[in-house]
């Protein structure tokens, strides 16, 4: 007898409906799974067999064939355990076949029939809803995550026996949680910008970076507060919109990184990979491509501390996501695209010992060869893609000892949100640009025109500093953001002058 039901797979960060066909026929007892199953899917026969027996049902001692369609898409993970088990029970007439119609089923089984949480539930439920299905049976542990979608019936399952009872009508289906609201609350962070002593110049630069979604390079001696500043950058970014929160939650769902009983992620990600990370770990990849750290930082901040300590080939793969806001991973069989629109904040010392050029308290012990080798670990094209180059000096004692607190993140966030609103109105007819950092050459020509004094100032900066064409465009974008923070329609010479100072630092010189 043949039973058919729906399940789900994840391709990239999007869900795909999978047809699960279970055929039980006369013949020698075998259990065959076809449809490009990976190792965990092939092993499901042992989990399914034990779960069915341990829940008091008879496992058919016949020839069993399981087909997962479409057959040209690789199937990975243990989420097919529950649909295969229910398909077997339907094929042996324990469950009426018609009761599985318009249902999607996902879940991993333990040997005693417990249904375990499965990664990637959110995109699978979205795919089921888009396909017009009525109900999704899924692990109870994933209910909060799935409830984000709304307008589809969800049944949380704890055991295989519970799923059978619900499908046969022996017990009513439990009531599903309400769908998440279309707005996410503003998070209350454990850190605040008011805790940073001194460094007013650096805090102003990070406010500009947040307002225009610009990338930042912080250079300074050890203990100057580079990491402290970077960790507080998310606190001045506006709250995630519902669309942004949904995008971010899908990525964390696919990676299985959602905390228990978590629905939407309502906090902007802050990712801090160690400098020993591989290029696949940073950018994504694998036999079945999975998102990397740049995608986990989507709609948030990617902080690379001790930037020159990262392998050069790892840093160079950042070029595409910094320009495109996405990562494309190509394989012989297919090509996947992962979202990766993040703010890059990088921190580095001025030299290997950290105290170049030295002062009365700290003497730089690096020789010229060490200094040159350290600074040339970063390529010019990568540095050109970082908008603001900021020097963070050591904090003075008078700043450390002052009892007065600095400006709170909330007040800075309000100014940043006002600048974002100006940019949304500016680019409301465009789908590809939402922030000043993403402006195209045509946008620069339209929105970043300079008056004669500003043009003269820009010409002098380009000639004296030897700036590239990309650096020139970066200065225009930063000046536009500074003008937006001041709510001034036209870029003024003082805006250009402030923007130029954020491009004067060149670690390669």
C-alpha positions, -999 to +999 in steps of 0.1 A: +000+000+000+012+035-008+010+066+015+018+102+006+023+132+027+042+165+028+074+174+046+099+202+043+136+208+034+158+239+035+177+251+005+200+279+015+178+298+040+145+292+022+120+263+027+111+237+001+081+213+002+092+176+000+068+148-010+073+118+012+060+086-004+060+054+016+053+021-002+048-011+018+048-042-005+052-079-003+087-093-006+119-098+014+120-074+044+140-043+033+140-006+040+152+016+012+153+054+011+157+071-023+157+108-034+193+119-026+193+112+011+223+122+032+237+101+060+212+113+087+183+105+064+195+070+056+199+063+093+163+073+099+151+038+093+166+026+125+151+054+145+117+050+129+117+012+134+125+016+171+101+044+177+072+025+161+078-006+181+084+013+214+051+031+210+031-002+207+026-003+170+036-031+147+064-025+123+057-040+089+080-070+081+078-063+044+096-045+015+095-008+024+105+019-001+106+056+009+109+082-018+117+119-011+108+141-040+120+162-057+148+137-062+174+162-075+176+181-042+198+166-015+179+158+017+198+162+050+190+162+087+167+140+109+135+160+103+121+133+080+118+107+109+083+117+119+068+119+083+083+086+074+069+070+106+035+084+100+037+074+063+044+038+074+015+038+098-008+052+071+004+026+046-004-002+072-039+014+078-032+026+114-039+062+102-065+070+076-048+083+045-072+112+040-063+125+074-027+133+061-040+154+032-030+191+032-007+184+061+030+190+064+050+170+089+085+177+103+103+162+132+131+141+145+123+109+165+142+094+194+142+056+199+113+059+224+092+080+201+099+114+215+098+142+189+128+164+191+134+200+179+144+203+143+164+232+128+150+252+099+113+250+110+105+286+102+113+285+065+096+252+062+064+265+077+066+296+054+069+272+024+039+252+036+018+283+040+028+296+005+018+262-009-017+265+005-014+237+031-038+239+061-018+223+089+018+217+100+027+189+125+060+198+141+080+194+174+064+212+203+098+227+210+096+246+177+061+261+182+072+296+192+094+298+162+067+286+138+040+308+153+058+338+138+043+329+104+006+331+113-025+322+092-017+285+093-027+258+118+002+245+139+001+213+160+029+208+184+038+171+189+058+157+218+056+119+209+048+097+180+019+082+199+004+117+204+007+124+166-011+091+158-039+099+183-045+133+169-046+121+133-069+093+142-092+115+162-085+097+195-076+130+211-081+167+202-052+187+188-036+211+214-042+247+209-014+265+191+001+297+204-010+330+189+009+345+160+036+370+167+028+406+163+041+425+132+063+447+154+092+437+175+099+454+208+129+476+213+155+456+233+170+467+265+207+460+263+230+451+292+256+477+280+252+514+271+273+541+255+272+562+287+296+537+302+324+547+277+347+573+293+362+599+270+366+589+233+341+616+222+356+616+187+352+578+184+316+579+197+307+606+172+322+584+144+302+554+155+271+575+155+278+585+119+285+548+110+252+537+126+233+565+108+245+555+073+253+518+079+290+525+072+318+501+080+344+511+106+381+504+113+392+512+148+430+515+153+446+522+187+468+508+214+458+480+238+432+491+264+420+522+245+384+509+244+381+496+208+362+464+218+341+483+244+330+508+217+322+480+192+301+461+216+279+491+222+273+499+185+241+477+184+226+497+212+224+528+191+209+511+160+172+513+156+150+483+165+146+456+139+115+459+117+093+428+114+107+420+080+143+423+092+136+402+123+120+375+101+150+375+078+174+372+107+153+345+125+152+324+093+190+323+093+193+313+129+165+287+125+184+270+096+216+269+117+197+256+148+209+285+169+175+299+181+173+298+219+145+276+233+109+290+232+122+319+211+099+333+183+113+363+165+149+375+172+143+411+183+179+420+189+204+430+162+230+403+160+265+410+172+290+383+159+326+382+170+344+353+153+379+344+165+408+351+141+415+314+136+382+311+117+383+295+082+370+312+050+341+287+049+333+295+086+332+332+078+315+332+045+296+300+045+300+267+027+303+230+032+291+199+013+256+211+018+263+249+019+253+266+051+254+302+062+286+316+078+293+343+103+286+371+077+251+358+073+246+353+110+255+390+114+228+399+088+210+431+099+235+435+127+272+439+134+302+417+125+331+426+148+366+414+137+390+420+166+428+420+159+421+423+122+456+416+109+457+383+128+430+369+104+444+349+075+446+370+044+426+346+023+398+348+049+397+385+049+396+387+011+364+367+009+347+396+026+349+418-005+317+404-021+294+406+009+307+441+017+297+453-018+266+432-025+251+425+009+249+388+000+270+358-004+268+335-035+282+300-030+284+280-062+287+243-065+287+220-095+250+211-090+236+244-078+242+279-066+229+293-033+226+329-022+227+338+015+218+373+028+248+392+044+239+428+049+259+437+080+280+465+095+316+456+097+336+469+127+372+459+127+398+467+153+436+465+152+467+477+169+490+502+151+519+476+152+526+441+166+535+454+201+506+479+200+524+511+209+536+527+177+550+554+175+555+552+213+554+578+241+568+586+275+551+556+290+553+529+263+581+524+239+574+507+206+597+477+203+589+468+166+616+472+140+607+486+105+605+451+089+580+439+115+560+470+112+558+468+074+549+431+075+522+437+100+506+465+081+507+447+048+486+419+060+456+440+050+451+446+013+443+480-002+410+468-018+397+456+015+406+488+034+389+508+006+357+490+014+358+503+050+342+537+051+355+552+083+391+548+094+393+559+130+422+563+154+413+555+190+439+570+214+446+558+249+421+571+274+434+599+297+432+596+335+410+627+337+384+610+315+386+577+335+383+594+369+353+616+360+321+606+378+299+620+351+283+595+327+283+601+290+253+604+267+231+574+268+225+551+239+188+559+238+193+595+229+219+586+202+196+560+188+169+586+184+192+607+162+202+576+142+166+566+137+158+601+124+186+599+099+174+564+088+139+579+082+154+605+059+172+578+039+140+557+037+122+586+022+151+593-001+152+558-015+116+548-012+113+542-049+144+519-049+145+483-037+183+480-037+193+509-015+181+517+020+212+534+035+237+560+023+264+534+023+246+515-004+242+544-028+251+537-065+271+562-087+238+575-100+226+581-064+258+599-056+253+622-086+218+630-076+220+633-038+256+642-031+263+673-053+289+697-038+290+735-039+323+751-051+339+754-016+332+717-009+346+707-043+378+726-036+381+710-002+375+676-018+401+682-045+428+691-020+421+660+000+423+637-030+455+653-042+473+653-008+461+620+006+463+601-027+427+587-023+413+562-048+381+567-067+363+543-042+376+564-013+363+595-029+329+580-032+330+568+004+337+604+016+307+616-003+285+590+013+298+598+048+293+635+042+257+628+031+252+609+063+266+637+084+242+661+067+213+637+074+222+636+111+220+674+111+187+673+090+203+695+064+193+688+027+225+700+010+260+688+019+280+717+035+318+722+035+320+713+072+303+680+065+329+672+038+358+683+062+345+659+089+341+631+064+376+635+051+392+631+085+377+596+087+397+586+056+431+600+067+442+569+086+460+544+064+474+513+082+495+505+051+517+535+054 
